[in-house]
Amino acid sequence: MLVDSPPKQSAEPQTAPASRKRHLLRATGLLVAVGVLLLVCVASIAVGAKSIPLADVWHGLFDNQGSGNDVIVADVRVPRTLLGLIAGAALGLAGAVMQALTRNPLAEPGLLGVNAGASAAVVSAISFLGVTSLTGYVWFAFLGAGVVSVLVYILGGSRSATPVRLALAGTAATAALYGYINAVQLLDSAALERLRFWTVGSLASADMETIGKVAPFIGVGVLLALLLARPLNAMEMGDDTARSLGAHLNRTRALSMLAVTLLCGAATAACGPIIFIGLMIPHLVRSITGPDMRWILPYATVLAPVLLLGADVVGRVVTRPAELQVGIVTALIGGPVFIHLVRRKRMAQL
């Protein structure tokens, strides 16, 4: 005699609420991160090497008379904050894409030679063409970043490129280019003097013209990177698995390199090669969101400017009335924090 067994309870009612809760927590965390970013932006405008009362800051923002503190707020601090906002987002997003593309937790935008290519182009423009303006640096730096990215992609095997080949090609290109940069600087003292602050990484020379030149490239790079979240998720599980899930590996790698070139090339052109942010932020984000690139990329876009602008504010305050370049501050703050995070059991397993 057959006895009807009780129907098995579906797993969906158990997993769906947990999934919804997880998504809600991530969305809430992202909103909190946006709130923190807004506070840091306010601090970047209100705090600087020169102490300005909050009433004067407000006056400079909304009733600029073109004199005194109004000029400092409207013409110096606001462009500096805007540049830190878009450059930080670009560097954090580029780092997250790089780590997914190469499946290397130590990857950052400089791994593919983007920073080195931009720096080499700027050094050449200064030494051989006499370019002296920051707006002139932008185009040469962006051109150098793009050329080196294409070269690394070709050296890495083009259509047969693998994460290891790309990393090795980028490392080789970076070493060769920095050797060239050092040689030119040693032979041309004028180039060395003009590049002194740019090569450290700084937001101090920000202006609206430079922001206007790099913002379109960063905007396209941000959009492209966010659209690559799903195929990058698949690629992180290995090439074979990615193919079985329908991901187009060569197209994804080529578009990812294009996004990194647009993001990191434009940010480096405007601010100089600022290290660490593209390495640190994706690790920090993964400890919050887990491995899903659909959340890692938006979080990195928001939290990277928090770090960059926060470091810039610290650099303006600790050495008043002088300033400490933001590239130095990010290295000093980020190194110990990164060591602490990678030593944690949870982070070490990622």
C-alpha positions in Angstrom: 0.0 0.0 0.0 1.4 3.3 -1.0 1.3 6.1 1.5 1.5 9.6 0.3 4.5 11.3 1.9 4.1 14.8 3.0 5.1 17.3 0.4 8.6 18.7 0.8 8.7 22.3 1.9 10.3 24.5 -0.7 13.6 26.1 0.2 12.5 29.4 -1.4 10.4 30.7 1.6 13.5 30.2 3.7 16.1 31.7 1.4 14.0 34.6 -0.1 13.5 36.5 3.2 17.2 36.1 3.9 18.1 37.4 0.4 15.7 40.3 0.7 17.2 41.2 4.1 20.7 41.0 2.7 19.8 43.3 -0.2 18.1 45.7 2.2 21.2 45.8 4.4 23.4 46.5 1.4 21.1 49.2 0.1 21.0 50.8 3.5 24.7 50.7 3.8 25.1 52.3 0.4 22.8 55.2 1.5 24.8 55.6 4.7 28.0 55.7 2.6 26.5 58.4 0.4 25.6 60.4 3.6 29.2 60.1 4.8 30.5 61.2 1.4 28.3 64.3 1.6 29.7 65.1 5.1 33.3 64.7 3.8 32.5 67.0 0.9 31.2 69.7 3.3 34.4 69.3 5.4 36.5 69.6 2.3 34.9 72.9 1.5 34.8 74.2 5.0 38.2 73.1 6.3 41.6 74.1 4.9 45.0 75.5 5.5 43.4 78.8 6.3 40.7 78.9 8.9 37.4 80.4 7.5 34.3 80.8 9.6 31.3 78.7 8.5 29.3 81.9 7.8 31.9 83.0 5.4 32.0 79.5 3.8 28.2 79.7 3.3 28.6 83.2 1.9 31.3 82.1 -0.5 29.1 79.3 -1.8 25.8 81.1 -2.3 26.6 84.9 -2.4 30.1 85.1 -3.9 31.3 88.7 -4.1 34.6 87.8 -5.7 36.9 88.9 -2.9 38.6 87.6 0.3 37.3 84.3 1.6 34.7 84.1 -1.1 37.4 83.5 -3.7 39.1 80.8 -1.5 35.8 78.9 -1.1 34.4 79.3 -4.6 37.5 79.2 -6.7 39.8 77.0 -4.7 38.0 74.7 -2.3 34.9 73.9 -4.5 37.0 72.8 -7.6 39.3 70.9 -5.3 36.4 69.0 -3.7 34.8 68.3 -7.1 38.1 67.0 -8.5 38.6 64.8 -5.4 35.1 63.5 -5.8 35.4 62.4 -9.4 39.0 61.3 -9.2 38.4 59.2 -6.1 35.4 57.5 -7.7 37.5 56.8 -10.8 40.4 55.3 -8.8 38.3 53.2 -6.5 36.2 51.8 -9.4 39.3 51.2 -11.6 40.8 49.2 -8.7 37.7 47.1 -8.2 37.6 46.3 -12.0 41.3 45.5 -12.1 41.1 43.0 -9.2 38.1 41.3 -10.8 39.7 41.3 -14.3 43.1 39.8 -13.1 41.6 37.8 -10.2 44.5 39.3 -8.2 43.7 40.7 -4.8 46.8 42.9 -5.0 45.9 44.4 -8.3 45.4 48.2 -8.6 45.2 50.6 -11.6 49.0 50.8 -11.9 49.3 47.1 -12.5 48.5 47.5 -16.2 50.9 50.4 -16.6 48.2 53.1 -16.7 49.9 55.3 -14.2 53.3 54.8 -15.7 52.0 55.5 -19.2 50.4 58.7 -18.1 53.5 59.8 -16.2 55.8 59.0 -19.2 53.7 61.0 -21.6 53.6 64.0 -19.2 57.4 63.9 -18.7 57.9 63.7 -22.5 55.6 66.7 -23.1 57.4 68.8 -20.5 60.9 67.9 -21.5 60.6 67.8 -25.3 57.6 69.9 -26.1 57.7 72.6 -23.4 54.2 72.0 -22.1 53.8 73.7 -18.7 50.0 74.0 -18.1 48.0 71.5 -16.1 45.4 71.4 -18.9 48.2 70.5 -21.3 49.2 67.6 -19.0 45.7 66.2 -19.2 45.7 65.3 -22.8 49.2 63.9 -22.9 48.6 61.8 -19.7 45.4 60.4 -21.1 47.1 59.6 -24.4 50.0 57.9 -22.6 47.6 55.8 -20.5 45.6 54.7 -23.5 48.6 53.7 -25.6 50.2 51.7 -22.8 46.9 49.9 -22.0 46.6 48.8 -25.6 50.2 47.8 -25.7 49.8 45.7 -22.5 46.7 44.1 -23.9 48.6 43.1 -27.1 51.6 41.9 -25.1 49.3 39.9 -22.8 48.0 37.9 -25.7 45.1 40.1 -27.1 42.3 37.6 -27.7 44.1 34.9 -25.8 44.9 37.2 -22.9 44.8 35.7 -19.4 44.9 37.4 -16.0 48.5 36.3 -15.4 49.7 37.4 -18.9 48.1 40.8 -18.4 49.7 41.3 -15.0 53.1 40.3 -16.3 52.9 42.5 -19.3 51.7 45.4 -17.1 54.5 44.9 -14.7 57.1 44.8 -17.4 55.7 47.9 -19.1 55.6 49.8 -15.8 59.3 49.0 -15.0 60.5 50.1 -18.4 58.5 53.3 -18.4 59.5 54.3 -14.9 63.1 53.7 -15.9 62.5 56.1 -18.8 60.9 58.7 -16.5 63.8 58.7 -14.1 66.3 59.0 -16.9 64.5 62.1 -18.4 64.2 63.7 -15.0 67.9 63.2 -14.2 68.8 64.8 -17.6 66.3 67.6 -17.5 66.2 69.5 -14.1 63.4 71.8 -15.4 61.2 68.8 -16.0 62.0 67.4 -12.6 61.0 70.7 -10.9 57.7 71.0 -12.8 56.8 67.4 -12.1 57.8 67.5 -8.4 54.2 67.9 -7.1 52.4 66.2 -9.9 54.2 62.9 -9.4 53.4 62.9 -5.7 49.7 63.2 -6.3 47.8 66.3 -5.4 44.4 68.1 -5.6 45.9 71.5 -4.9 46.0 72.7 -8.6 42.3 71.8 -9.3 40.3 74.2 -11.4 37.0 74.0 -13.3 38.8 73.9 -16.7 40.7 70.7 -15.7 37.5 69.2 -14.2 35.6 69.9 -17.4 38.3 68.1 -19.5 38.5 64.9 -17.4 34.8 64.6 -16.3 33.4 63.3 -19.6 36.1 60.5 -19.7 35.4 59.6 -16.1 31.7 59.6 -16.6 31.9 57.2 -19.6 34.4 55.0 -17.6 32.0 54.8 -14.6 29.0 53.9 -16.8 31.0 51.2 -18.6 32.4 49.7 -15.4 29.0 49.5 -13.8 27.6 47.8 -16.9 30.3 45.1 -16.6 29.3 44.0 -13.1 27.6 40.8 -14.2 30.3 39.5 -16.7 33.0 40.3 -14.1 31.1 38.3 -11.5 31.2 35.3 -13.9 34.9 35.8 -14.7 35.9 35.8 -11.1 34.7 32.1 -11.0 37.2 31.1 -13.7 37.2 31.2 -17.5 35.5 27.8 -18.0 32.7 28.7 -15.6 32.3 32.1 -17.1 32.0 30.6 -20.6 29.4 28.2 -19.4 27.4 31.1 -17.9 27.5 32.8 -21.3 30.1 35.5 -20.6 32.2 36.8 -23.6 35.7 36.7 -22.1 37.6 38.6 -24.7 34.9 41.3 -25.0 34.7 41.7 -21.2 38.5 41.9 -20.9 38.8 44.5 -23.7 35.9 46.6 -22.3 37.3 46.3 -18.7 40.7 47.6 -19.9 39.0 50.4 -21.7 37.1 51.4 -18.5 40.3 51.2 -16.5 42.1 53.4 -19.0 39.4 56.0 -19.1 39.0 56.1 -15.3 42.6 55.9 -14.2 44.0 57.8 -17.1 41.8 60.8 -16.5 42.3 60.8 -12.8 46.1 60.5 -13.1 46.1 63.2 -15.7 44.4 65.6 -13.3 45.9 64.7 -10.0 49.0 62.8 -10.6 49.6 59.1 -9.8 47.8 58.7 -6.4 48.6 55.3 -5.1 46.8 52.9 -2.7 43.1 54.0 -3.1 42.5 51.6 -6.0 44.1 48.8 -3.9 42.6 49.5 -0.5 39.0 50.4 -1.3 37.9 47.2 -3.0 39.1 45.1 -0.1 37.3 47.3 2.3 34.1 47.1 0.2 34.2 43.3 0.0 34.2 43.1 3.8 30.9 44.9 3.7 29.2 43.6 0.6 30.8 40.2 -0.1 32.0 39.2 -3.6 29.1 40.4 -5.7 30.4 43.0 -8.2 26.9 44.4 -8.6 27.4 45.9 -5.1 31.2 46.2 -5.0 31.3 48.7 -7.9 28.7 51.2 -6.5 30.2 51.0 -3.0 33.7 51.6 -4.4 32.4 54.5 -6.4 31.1 56.2 -3.2 33.7 55.2 -0.6 36.9 55.9 -2.6 36.1 59.7 -2.7 35.5 59.5 1.0 39.1 58.3 1.5 40.6 60.7 -1.0 38.8 63.8 0.2 39.3 62.8 3.9 43.1 62.4 3.3 43.2 65.7 1.5 41.5 67.5 4.5 43.9 65.8 6.9 46.9 67.0 4.7 45.6 70.6 4.8 45.2 70.6 8.6 48.2 68.7 10.1 50.8 71.0 8.6 49.0 74.4 8.8 49.7 76.9 7.2 51.5 74.6 4.7 49.9 71.5 3.1 50.8 67.9 2.9 50.1 66.4 -0.6 47.2 64.0 -0.6 49.3 61.2 -2.3 51.6 61.2 0.8 48.6 61.1 3.2 46.9 58.2 1.5 50.1 56.2 1.7 50.7 57.0 5.3 47.1 56.3 6.3 46.4 53.4 4.0 49.5 51.3 4.6 48.8 50.3 8.2 45.1 50.0 7.6 45.7 47.6 4.7 48.1 45.5 6.7 45.5 45.3 9.5 42.7 44.2 7.1 44.7 41.5 5.3 45.7 40.0 8.6 42.1 39.5 9.6 40.9 36.0 9.0 37.8 37.1 7.1 39.8 39.4 4.7 42.5 36.8 4.2 40.0 34.3 2.8 38.7 36.6 0.1 
